[in-house]
Amino acid sequence: MSLEANIKSTTHISKVWLIPIIAVIIGGWMVWYQWKNQGPLITLELKSASGIEVNKTPIKVRDLEIGQVKKIVLKPDLDGVLVTARIDASAANLLTENTQFWVVAPRISFSEVSGLNTLLSGSYIAMTADASGKEQFHFTALERPPSTPSGTPGLHVTLKSNDEFAYKPGDPIIYKGFKVGEFEEAEFNIDERIVYYSAFIGAPYHKLITQNTRFWNVSGVKLHLKSSGLKVETGSLETLLANGVTFGIPAGSDSGDPVKENATFRIFSDDNEASNARYKLYASFLLLIDETVRGLTKGAPVEYRGIEVGEVVKINPIELIDGNILDENYPIPVLIRIYPGKVLQQDNQESLTAIQDAMHQWIQQDLRATLRMGNVLTGGLYVDLQHDSSAKPSPVKSINGIEIIPTVSNEFTQITQKADAILDKINKLPLEELVTNVTNVISDLKSAANRVETASNDFDVLMDDIDAKALNDNLNEVLVNVSALVKNYSEGGLSKGEIKETVDAMQETLRNIQPLLIQLNQKPNGLIFSDNSKEDRQPRAAAKGQNHDN
């Protein structure tokens, strides 16, 4: 009996293959999960790749790492670099049109010190946490950290300035010594030739910004030499090292209504210009100055009885008057403005008309303008409007529709004119002749002094020749005789009557000899020579042929 084998075909797969199949499935699932949750790729435009490394430089939000740099390439126009980075899926909702990126690196300047923690850890790319706006995956990175991260409470404003000074991002905005904001960006408008600045005022100080707020420059130290004297202006210590501005509401103005986001304000050069900016309406007048205007500057005050009512706008505007300064008797035109708001009037057309009418009437009567010196040290001048009682009424003149206020010389000019007249009179004096006469007088005085000195010496010699002892003896003898006479009179000597007769006799004798004394006084030799003034004998010459011996 034979047995036959039953042979069957089989397709059974070995269980060993289950392991790689499961591994493939798990790997695929991991790849799919990684791809599903790896987050999007973004592209950043940077000026340079300084401090950035591939697969090393992180991207952080509030110091939390949410991405990493994957690739760095040059831009097609070679104007920078393109950085490709992978963002975690958990932070993908932050990639919007309002998101900002910047490189955090050590920064040291006058206005800030930041990023010092990256000296050891290295630079990284920071981004703002802002989920509002449309989704976006291509960004232009900022050159510096934003001053105010998105969502910071406060107010953004736009400031503009056409002055030479410029502000950079990070420069402070000061209010009463406190830093309340700072500049963020600057952009120069070529068409308007004005610089526009984006600035941010932090809360709660943003409530101080209203429609009547004025901004002005407080950078460094300012020295103003004005007609009122020397004025020094400084801001805070921070503005001494960097530029800065401050703001406020002009005195006498109300606060005004709050402003909206990104409201535009002008930056004035100082607080005085900022305060005057509120006056919109003004009346223009012209002064024709016959004297020097040295010391008079644009912006110099115009005062009426000591109260500032306006300012000087232009000095020697060539468009208002014909001729030039080289012409003889050319008056220098000075254009001034008078503001109704500075004379406690409303800044409206009605008040302006009232000011113009009052000035027109005053000019017809006796209103006159004078340049006066406000400060001796600086030599600054200002325009003073006063009523001149000596002025005569006259019609009002005008040039190009601008009324002219007559001018009078100031006291200094009048003193100078008088001094010049006195000097002219002095120059006309015969000074050479006077000098010669004075020299002669001095010479005569010197000669007289010499003669006095000689007489004094002779008198000293005469006094030395007097015998003092003999003189004393004679005086004693005279005193003894007088004493005897008095004694004789008291003892019954000569009576008073006898003495009187003796004195009378002496007086009579003196009267008798008086003619003789007069003759001797007039002609001492009259006793020797006869007084025959009628005949003046002259010696005669001898006759011809006569013997001289006869």
Stockholm file with secondary structure:
# STOCKHOLM 1.0

chainA/1-550         MSLEANIKSTTHISKVWLIPIIAVIIGGWMVWYQWKNQGPLITLELKSASGIEVNKTPIKVRDLEIGQVKKIVLKPDLDGVLVTARIDASAANLLTENTQFWVVAPRISFSEVSGLNTLLSGSYIAMTADASGKEQFHFTALERPPSTPSGTPGLHVTLKSNDEFAYKPGDPIIYKGFKVGEFEEAEFNIDERIVYYSAFIGAPYHKLITQNTRFWNVSGVKLHLKSSGLKVETGSLETLLANGVTFGIPAGSDSGDPVKENATFRIFSDDNEASNARYKLYASFLLLIDETVRGLTKGAPVEYRGIEVGEVVKINPIELIDGNILDENYPIPVLIRIYPGKVLQQDNQESLTAIQDAMHQWIQQDLRATLRMGNVLTGGLYVDLQHDSSAKPSPVKSINGIEIIPTVSNEFTQITQKADAILDKINKLPLEELVTNVTNVISDLKSAANRVETASNDFDVLMDDIDAKALNDNLNEVLVNVSALVKNYSEGGLSKGEIKETVDAMQETLRNIQPLLIQLNQKPNGLIFSDNSKEDRQPRAAAKGQNHDN
#=GR chainA/1-550 SS CCCCCCCCCCCCCCGGGHHHHHHHHHHHHHHHHHHHHSCCEEEEEESCCTTCCTTTCEEEETTEEEEEEEEEEECTTSSSEEEEEEECGGGGGGCBTTCCEEEECCEECSSCEECTTHHHHCCEEEECCCCCSCBCCEEECBSSCCSSCTTCSEEEEEEEECSSCCCCTTCEEEETTEEEEEEEEEEEETTTTEEEEEEEEETTGGGGCBTTCEEEECCSEEEEEETTEEEEEECCHHHHHSCCEEEECCTTCCCCCBCCTTEEEEEESSHHHHHHTTCCCCEEEEEEECSCCTTCCTTCEEEETTEEEEEEEEESCTTTSSSCTTSTTCCEEEEEEECGGGGTCCSSHHHHHHHHHHHHHHHHHTEEEEEEESCTTTCCEEEEEEECTTCCCCCCCEETTEEEECBCCCHHHHHHHHHHHHHHHHHHSCHHHHHHHHHHHHHHHHHHHHHHHHHHHHHHHHHHHSCHHHHHHHHHHHHHHHHHHHHHHHTTCSCHHHHHHHHHHHHHHHHHHHHHHHHHHHCGGGGTSCCCCSCCCCCCCCCTTCCTTC
#=GC SS_cons         CCCCCCCCCCCCCCGGGHHHHHHHHHHHHHHHHHHHHSCCEEEEEESCCTTCCTTTCEEEETTEEEEEEEEEEECTTSSSEEEEEEECGGGGGGCBTTCCEEEECCEECSSCEECTTHHHHCCEEEECCCCCSCBCCEEECBSSCCSSCTTCSEEEEEEEECSSCCCCTTCEEEETTEEEEEEEEEEEETTTTEEEEEEEEETTGGGGCBTTCEEEECCSEEEEEETTEEEEEECCHHHHHSCCEEEECCTTCCCCCBCCTTEEEEEESSHHHHHHTTCCCCEEEEEEECSCCTTCCTTCEEEETTEEEEEEEEESCTTTSSSCTTSTTCCEEEEEEECGGGGTCCSSHHHHHHHHHHHHHHHHHTEEEEEEESCTTTCCEEEEEEECTTCCCCCCCEETTEEEECBCCCHHHHHHHHHHHHHHHHHHSCHHHHHHHHHHHHHHHHHHHHHHHHHHHHHHHHHHHSCHHHHHHHHHHHHHHHHHHHHHHHTTCSCHHHHHHHHHHHHHHHHHHHHHHHHHHHCGGGGTSCCCCSCCCCCCCCCTTCCTTC
//
